[in-house]
Amino acid sequence: MDIDVLLYDGFDELDGIGPYEVFDYAIGYAGETSGGDAGRVRYVTLEDRETVTASHGTRVGVDGVLPDPEARDAPDLLVVPGGGWNARDEEASAWAEAQKGAIPAALADYHEAGVRIATVCTGSMLLAEVGITDGRRAVTHAGAIDDLRDAGADVVDARVVDDGDLLTAGGITSGLDLALHVVEREFGETIADRVATVTEYERRYEVV
């Protein structure tokens, strides 16, 4: 399974790095079990650059540029973190990216191509910007629930919502639950439990 985590200046560290670590462990364990290549997870941006600065100042190295959704190296799952939406940070945040429009447009292309998209926290608002969440079951950070509902989503009171090709998670740490849910579905319960054990994270609440 190939996974890309789409970063931008102002993304929340845990939104992106938490799921990345879960997926990295899972792919490694799955490779050990199968004796082969189980996929990859990487950090990508829309434009070629070396680093991205997250909301709390962490500088994260970038592995590459998000490919065209029809390209051979396009991911099976695209993960989009949130960050800074509720503060309306106009310089570096999910809010700023919504105003710029480039990331929402890229997400629309991926959605149209049928690629599964998963968002953490206010990453879902970048989907809402181009109508992807219209009439869809979804959730976001508690502080942006009204924004998501006003945008046309069918807001669900849950930590993680699985609506087929669209997965959304609520607050910051819920990205771990989302990632473990994906791992269990793609790699099996044994590997998901192994990842939860090594990260010392106890999954909470039911995915709906």
Buried (B, 14 or more C-beta within 10 A) or exposed (E): BBBBBBBBBBBBBBBBBBBBBBBBBBBBBBEEBEEEEBBBBBBBBBEEEEBBBBBEEBEBEBBEEBEEBEEEEBBEBBBBBBBBBBEEBEEBBBBBBBEEEEBBEBBBBBBEEEBBBBBBBBBBBBBBBBBBBEEBBBBBBEEBBEBBBEBBBBBBEBBBBBBEBBBBBBBBBBBBBBBBBBBBEBBBEEBBBBBBEEBEBEBEEEBE
